[in-house]
Every structure is written in structure tokens, then in C-alpha cells.
């Protein structure tokens, strides 16, 4: 009897193998958003932002009446809707980061039948090299896109804050006339 090939023999259950988790994530409805072409990805985030107005708009209107404070209402509602987008992007980032970390590590932590019997399987060199190539050429670009999105959200929030401060500086001038 010959010993099994180290790359072919893998004691990790198939659904816990990092490469399989990566493939499942690429196919998942929500987690495939950053994999889509840029305009599709941006359109989906804009869709989330627009639908978030259903919650953010009435909440902002409770504090700033749109007919009396239209700029402040718009800024608060837009910022509130952007918060939902931020939560979504952070969730996407954490999910992709988790899979990238599992692919990058030299061993796979897995459970055979439950949480109480955790095991570790050291990846053979060819499996480790394959997984790290997947991280370099597939996962890293996704993480970079999500980081750029987070930077865009931060810039938009900063611009909103600047407009808020400008609106606060202009309001006393307008009320004196």
C-alpha cells in the first residue's frame, strides 16, 4: 500500500477548505458584488444608498424639518444612508479578508464533527503556493477595491461634514437679514 499524495489527500472537510470557501464566496449573492465590473458594483452600492433613504430620510426629518432646514436635512439623511453603505462595505471587507487569511496561512484549522474537536492540517508546499497565488491575484484586488470604497466613503463623509459646517456658518448670516 502506498502513501497518499500529500496534495491529493486532504483530511479537511470539503466545505471547510479555504479554496472551496473562496469559490463559494465568489458565487454568493452579496459577496460577489466587489467582483463585478466597476459600474455594476457602484450601481449596487448606489442602490443600497438610495433605499437606505427610506430609513434615514424620516429620521433626519424628525430632527431637521426639510422645509425649514433643507441643506441640513439633506446632509443628515445622506450621511445616514451612507452609514448603511459603510456597514455593508465593512461586512464585505471582513468576509473577503477572512477568506484571504485562510488561504494565506500555512495550515488549515478545521472541525471534523463539531466545535469541540478542532484540528490543524499543514498545507503541502504546492497547496500553499496555489492558495497564495489565489490571494495575490484574486483576493487582493477585491480587498483593494473595498479599501478604495471605504476611502471614498470617508471622503464623502468629510465633504458632508465640511458642508455642514459651512451651512452652520451661513445660517446666522441669513437669519440676520
N, C-alpha and C positions, 0 to 999 in steps of 0.2 A: 504494500500500500504506500503510495507516495503522498508527501505532504501537500496540502492545497496551496495554490499560488497565493501569495500574500495579498495581491491586489484583487484577485477574484474572490477570495474568502474574506468576508466581512461579517462579523457577528452582530453588527448594529442592525436593528430592525429597519426595513426599507424606509418607513415614514420618518425615521429619526436621522437618516443620513443627510449630512449637510448639502450635498449636491441635489438630492431629491427635495429638500426644503427650499432650496433656491429655485428649482423648476416649478414647484407648487406656488411659490411667491410670485414668480413672473406671470403665472396664469391666473392668479387671484384677481377678482374684480377690482378691489381698491388698490392693491399693491402694484398692479401693472400700470397705474396712471403715470408714474415718472418714466416708464419705459416707452411710452407712446411718443409720437413726434411732438415737437415743442408746441405747435399751435393747438394740438389736441389736449395736451397737458395743461396749458394755460387756460384753454376754454373750460376744462373741467373745474379748475380752481376758481375761475370767474363764476361758474355756475354755482359752486358752493357759496361763494361770497354773496351772490345775488339772492339765493334762497335764505341765507342767514339774516337778511334784512327782515324776514318775517318775525324774527325774534328781536333783533337789535333795533329795528325801527320803532315799534311800540314802546320798547324800554327807554329809548332815547327821548321819545315824545313825552314820556311821563316826567322827564326832568327838564327838557327844553322844548317848549311849545314851538312847532315848526313855523307857525305864522308870526311869532314874536322873535324867535332866535333861529332863523333858517340856516345860518352858517354853522352855528354850534350844534344844532340838531343833526345836520348832515355829517359833520365831523365825528360826532359821538356815535351815530348809527353806523357810519362807515368803519370806524375803529372797532366797534362791537362785532360787526360782520367779519372784519378781518381777523378778529380773535378766533373765530371758528375755523378759518382757513389755517391760522397758525397751529391750532390744535391738530388739525388733520395732517399738516406737513410734518409736525413733530412725530406723530404716530407713524407716518410713512418712514421717516428717517430712522426711528428706533427699530422698526421691523427690519429694514434693509441692513442696518448696522449689525443687528443680532445675527442675521444670516451670514453677513460678511465675516464677522468674528468667528463663527463656527467653521466657516470654510478656511479661514486663515490659520487656525490653531493646529498644532501638530498631533493632537489627539482628539477623539470624539467622545464626549460624555453622553451616555445613553442609559436608558432604563429597559431592562428585559421584560418585566411584567408590571412594574409599579414604581412609585416614587421611592420606595424603601430599598430597592436593590440596584442602585446606580453603579454603572461600570464605566471603565475607560478603555478605549481601543486606540492604540497608537497607529497613526496612518503610515502606511508604507511610503517610501520616498516618491514613487510615481503618482500615488493618490494625492499626496501633499502638494506636489508640483502642479498637478491638474487643478486642484482646488484653488491654489494661489493664483493660477492663471485666470481662473474664472473671476476671482476677486479683482485682479488687476484690470481685466478687460471688460467685465460686465457689471460688477457691483460698484466699483469706484466711480465710474461715470454717473451712475444713478445717485450715489451719495453726493457727488459734486453738484448735480442738478438740484437736489434737495437743499444743499447748503446755499446755493445761489438764490433759491426761492426764499429761504429764511432771511438771507441778506436783503432781498427785495422787500420782504415784509417789514424788516427793521427800518429800511429807508422810508417806506411808505408811512410807517408809524411816526418816524421822526419828522417827516414833512407835515403830517397831520398835527403833530404837536406844535410845530412852528406856526402853522395856520391858526391853531387855537390861540396861541399867544398873541399873534397879530390881530386876531378878531377881538381878543380881550383888550388890546391896546387901542383899537379903533372904536370900540363900543362907547367908552366915556366921551370921546370926541363927538360922536354922532348924537349922543343924548344931550349935549350942551347946546345944540342948535335948535 
